[in-house]
Amino acid sequence: MKTTLPRRFLANESGWCLRANRLGEAGGSRMYFAAISRLGDGVSWYVLMAALIVADGMAGLFASAHLAATGLIALTLYRLLKRWTRRPRPFASDARIRAWVAPLDEFSFPSGHTLHAVAFSVVALAHYPALAWLLIPFSASVAVSRVVLGLHYPSDVLAATGIGVALASLSLWLVPGVSLFG
């Protein structure tokens, strides 16, 4: 019987997690990814929303309200998916993978940090495209950190990226006058 592509992909994920997780063995690398992950807990997004209000007044308040609404929907969706899928974290499934930081909850799918980083970044960039130099590398670092820290599989991060883009796109479609492309 032939192995399907999804089965081969999932079978290889522990190996990919292990290789990424070994990056955390270097102290400097682990400190960087742990710090990025911590900032992705929400701190950076709250600071961004406050800074937008301070820097841009009512337009910043409008953007911040849009970010907050998108974030609440992302949080609800993330929690529902976690309860439904109940996928164990990589470090819980493979003793060779270390959790370099404590997880916020028990399950792996999807990566809430990545989902939020992507959704917030897409919405923020629709309001303030000049922030791309900051938000794109930060969001990518958050996503990578989750695998390096042993908390998520690559598929958790990829799925969360897709969900975050879809959620942000729906959000942008619903809010008049805000678009990524003009």
Secondary structure, 3 states (H helix, E strand, C coil): CCCCHHHHHHHHHHHHHHHHHHHHHCHHHHHHHHHHHHHHHHHHHHHHHHHHHHHHHHHHHHHHHHHHHHHHHHHHHHHHHHHHHCCECHHHHCCCCCCCCCCCCCECCCCHHHHHHHHHHHHHHHHCHHHHHHHHHHHHHHHHHHHHCCCCCHHHHHHHHHHHHHHHHHHHHHCCCCCCCC
